Amino acid sequence: MDASRTAIRLGSEVHIVYRRSEEELPARVEEVHHAKEEGVIFDLLTNPIEIVEDENNWVKGMKCVRMELGEPDASGRRRPVEVEGSEFEMELDTVIMSLGTSPNPLISSTTEGLETNKWKCIVADEEFGKTSKEGVFAGGDAVTGAATVILAMGAGKAAAKGIHKYLSEK
């Protein structure tokens, strides 16, 4: 969302192309709302399948196919299914790919006893950032997944309180 809103502010026409509906969009509701307010166009139930280049290997378009939602997949979201014969090409000159975000697995894979959830985010309480491993505190995107800077700052402040409390009681 940040890249799309920045591109809008720089004078571009911006489309977010996503293969599912807005309900399944993996973005914060308020970020989608603000992007729409700023003029970002959402091409939902649309799946990019190929980036088209000109004779100089510059981007000139993107082949897409329309989608419809089928049964839920392993994530619980309804699985996108290609609509036969719905291929089309969007004319464009730049593509910014956003393929998802997830916490770096290095911390949880190298820290025995650190509980993570099904998205590989560290499990920590909101009040103090305390994790399942004694003396380890966490906050921000490592706990919530991709979120806002202000939420990460709040989590850092909570973790600092937790660390202070932990060390003061030692």
C-alpha positions as CSV (number, residue, x, y, z in Angstrom):
1,M,0.0,0.0,0.0
2,D,2.9,2.4,0.8
3,A,4.4,2.0,-2.6
4,S,1.1,2.5,-4.4
5,R,0.3,5.6,-2.4
6,T,3.8,7.0,-3.0
7,A,3.5,6.4,-6.7
8,I,0.1,8.3,-6.7
9,R,1.7,11.2,-4.9
10,L,4.4,11.3,-7.6
11,G,1.8,11.6,-10.3
12,S,1.3,8.1,-11.5
13,E,-2.0,6.2,-12.3
14,V,-1.8,3.3,-9.9
15,H,-3.6,-0.1,-10.1
16,I,-3.4,-2.8,-7.4
17,V,-4.0,-6.1,-9.2
18,Y,-5.1,-8.8,-6.8
19,R,-6.5,-12.3,-7.5
20,R,-9.0,-12.4,-4.7
21,S,-11.7,-10.0,-3.6
22,E,-11.3,-7.1,-1.2
23,E,-12.5,-9.2,1.7
24,E,-9.4,-11.5,1.3
25,L,-7.0,-8.7,0.6
26,P,-4.0,-9.1,3.0
27,A,-3.8,-5.5,3.9
28,R,-5.0,-3.4,6.8
29,V,-8.5,-2.1,6.2
30,E,-7.5,1.5,6.9
31,E,-4.6,1.3,4.4
32,V,-7.0,0.1,1.7
33,H,-9.4,2.9,2.6
34,H,-6.6,5.6,2.4
35,A,-5.3,4.2,-0.8
36,K,-8.8,4.4,-2.4
37,E,-9.1,8.0,-1.1
38,E,-5.9,8.9,-2.8
39,G,-7.0,7.4,-6.1
40,V,-5.4,4.0,-6.2
41,I,-7.5,1.7,-8.5
42,F,-8.1,-1.8,-7.2
43,D,-8.4,-4.5,-10.0
44,L,-9.7,-7.3,-7.8
45,L,-10.4,-10.9,-8.9
46,T,-7.6,-10.3,-11.5
47,N,-4.5,-12.4,-11.7
48,P,-1.3,-11.2,-13.4
49,I,0.1,-14.0,-15.5
50,E,2.9,-12.4,-17.6
51,I,4.8,-9.1,-17.9
52,V,4.9,-7.9,-21.5
53,E,8.0,-6.2,-22.8
54,D,8.7,-4.1,-25.9
55,E,11.6,-4.5,-28.3
56,N,14.0,-2.9,-25.9
57,N,13.0,-5.1,-23.0
58,W,11.1,-2.3,-21.3
59,V,7.8,-3.1,-19.6
60,K,4.8,-2.2,-21.8
61,G,2.0,-4.2,-20.3
62,M,0.8,-7.1,-18.2
63,K,-1.3,-10.1,-19.3
64,C,-4.0,-10.9,-16.7
65,V,-6.9,-13.3,-16.3
66,R,-10.1,-12.7,-14.4
67,M,-10.8,-14.9,-11.4
68,E,-13.7,-16.0,-9.3
69,L,-13.7,-17.4,-5.8
70,G,-14.1,-21.1,-5.2
71,E,-13.9,-23.1,-2.1
72,P,-11.6,-22.1,0.8
73,D,-7.9,-23.1,0.6
74,A,-5.5,-24.2,3.4
75,S,-5.3,-20.6,4.6
76,G,-9.1,-20.4,5.1
77,R,-9.5,-17.9,2.3
78,R,-11.6,-18.7,-0.7
79,R,-9.4,-20.1,-3.5
80,P,-9.3,-18.0,-6.7
81,V,-10.3,-20.0,-9.8
82,E,-9.4,-18.8,-13.3
83,V,-12.4,-17.7,-15.5
84,E,-11.8,-19.5,-18.8
85,G,-11.4,-17.2,-21.8
86,S,-11.1,-14.0,-19.7
87,E,-7.4,-13.2,-20.5
88,F,-6.7,-9.5,-21.3
89,E,-3.7,-7.2,-21.3
90,M,-3.2,-4.0,-19.2
91,E,-1.1,-1.3,-20.8
92,L,1.5,0.0,-18.3
93,D,5.1,1.0,-18.0
94,T,6.1,0.0,-14.5
95,V,5.3,-3.0,-12.3
96,I,5.9,-3.1,-8.5
97,M,5.5,-6.6,-7.2
98,S,4.3,-7.3,-3.7
99,L,4.4,-11.0,-3.1
100,G,3.6,-11.0,0.6
101,T,5.4,-10.5,3.9
102,S,6.3,-12.7,6.7
103,P,8.6,-12.5,9.7
104,N,12.2,-13.6,9.2
105,P,12.2,-17.3,10.3
106,L,15.8,-17.2,11.6
107,I,14.9,-16.0,15.1
108,S,12.2,-18.6,15.8
109,S,14.2,-21.4,14.1
110,T,17.3,-20.7,16.2
111,T,15.7,-19.9,19.5
112,E,14.5,-23.1,21.2
113,G,11.3,-22.7,23.2
114,L,10.1,-19.6,21.4
115,E,6.4,-20.1,20.5
116,T,5.2,-18.9,17.1
117,N,1.8,-19.0,15.5
118,K,0.7,-20.5,12.2
119,W,2.0,-17.5,10.3
120,K,5.4,-17.9,12.0
121,C,5.0,-14.7,14.0
122,I,6.4,-14.7,17.5
123,V,3.7,-15.1,20.2
124,A,4.0,-12.3,22.8
125,D,1.6,-10.6,25.2
126,E,0.5,-7.1,24.3
127,E,1.1,-5.5,27.7
128,F,4.8,-6.3,28.0
129,G,5.9,-8.1,24.8
130,K,6.7,-11.2,26.9
131,T,7.3,-14.4,24.9
132,S,7.2,-18.0,25.9
133,K,11.0,-18.0,26.5
134,E,12.2,-16.4,29.7
135,G,14.0,-13.1,29.2
136,V,12.9,-12.8,25.6
137,F,10.6,-9.9,24.6
138,A,9.2,-9.1,21.1
139,G,7.0,-6.6,19.4
140,G,6.2,-5.1,16.0
141,D,6.1,-7.0,12.7
142,A,7.8,-10.0,14.2
143,V,4.7,-10.4,16.4
144,T,1.8,-9.0,14.3
145,G,3.1,-9.5,10.8
146,A,3.3,-6.4,8.5
147,A,1.6,-3.5,10.3
148,T,2.2,0.2,10.8
149,V,5.2,1.9,12.2
150,I,3.1,3.5,15.0
151,L,2.0,0.0,16.1
152,A,5.6,-1.2,16.1
153,M,6.6,1.8,18.2
154,G,3.9,1.1,20.7
155,A,5.0,-2.6,20.9
156,G,8.6,-1.4,21.4
157,K,7.5,0.8,24.3
158,A,5.5,-2.1,25.8
159,A,8.5,-4.5,25.4
160,A,10.8,-1.9,27.0
161,K,8.5,-1.8,30.0
162,G,8.5,-5.6,30.1
163,I,12.3,-5.7,30.0
164,H,12.6,-3.1,32.7
165,K,10.2,-5.0,34.9
166,Y,11.9,-8.3,34.2
167,L,15.4,-7.0,35.0
168,S,14.2,-5.1,38.1
169,E,12.8,-8.3,39.6
170,K,16.0,-10.2,39.0
